[in-house]
């Protein structure tokens, strides 16, 4: 986006075109994998290490039962693959938890800097300097996840916050790297645990400790395993519906600093997201970072959104 804006400004002012250096070289990511990804077979010890890293591996090829009609074709194992190439089938996609026919509503919830600060103060309470460090986005996500689960009110069992994790910084990729070098990681709890939390502290701590597990070595073992998968696309690392909430963040992405015309800053910045039940995106509400507050883009079933909007706890940090 910044390159596009820079070129646009130069054309508009009839200035010399800038030299831009976008990089599309995903061999840089391959080089970060543990073991030898060019070997015929994966390294069993690395694969075992990767299995210790929490990750959803919902398997298309194990998911024909209860699949929606539009998904059935993808659940069929392609002809020509041997049983060894297919390997053990993974976890079936939980189709019963997601009904795409239900109307989905997109709302934007704005939280001021002061509200987020109060969330962070509560979430950080009781945590000493030697423990995990809670961020403001951890606190805000803890607040939103509790609201979402209360509105959905699923039966007890696991619920997941599927957090989008970028790898640029974790793998020291150049900032000019194009594409989306990211994956989703599960933060897992139960409704009863989330309901019983009277403070954001325990939920935020769970978030931060879960994210902290994805170290460079952990990602390296996952890259090795994925590189040796016969068909990596068959696996989902997230899902939708009543037990999953997919989270992505535009915070600190610099969206409000993209300038197409000299002296004219963006008036409105918002993500374009598919209308699916279970998506949540954090974005700065304006230039100035946290001082402008945060907009939470929430896409969920209409009845769930109504319950969240009616929940008195939604604005409990606004007083």
Secondary structure as GFF3:
##gff-version 3
##sequence-region A 1 319
A	DSSP	alpha_helix	2	12	.	.	.	ID=ss1
A	DSSP	alpha_helix	27	30	.	.	.	ID=ss2
A	DSSP	alpha_helix	44	51	.	.	.	ID=ss3
A	DSSP	beta_strand	58	59	.	.	.	ID=ss4
A	DSSP	three_ten_helix	60	62	.	.	.	ID=ss5
A	DSSP	three_ten_helix	69	75	.	.	.	ID=ss6
A	DSSP	alpha_helix	83	86	.	.	.	ID=ss7
A	DSSP	three_ten_helix	95	97	.	.	.	ID=ss8
A	DSSP	beta_strand	104	111	.	.	.	ID=ss9
A	DSSP	alpha_helix	113	124	.	.	.	ID=ss10
A	DSSP	alpha_helix	136	152	.	.	.	ID=ss11
A	DSSP	beta_strand	158	166	.	.	.	ID=ss12
A	DSSP	beta_strand	182	190	.	.	.	ID=ss13
A	DSSP	alpha_helix	191	196	.	.	.	ID=ss14
A	DSSP	alpha_helix	201	212	.	.	.	ID=ss15
A	DSSP	alpha_helix	216	228	.	.	.	ID=ss16
A	DSSP	three_ten_helix	232	234	.	.	.	ID=ss17
A	DSSP	beta_strand	235	236	.	.	.	ID=ss18
A	DSSP	beta_strand	244	249	.	.	.	ID=ss19
A	DSSP	three_ten_helix	255	257	.	.	.	ID=ss20
A	DSSP	beta_strand	279	284	.	.	.	ID=ss21
A	DSSP	three_ten_helix	289	292	.	.	.	ID=ss22
A	DSSP	beta_strand	294	301	.	.	.	ID=ss23
A	DSSP	alpha_helix	302	310	.	.	.	ID=ss24
A	DSSP	three_ten_helix	312	315	.	.	.	ID=ss25
###
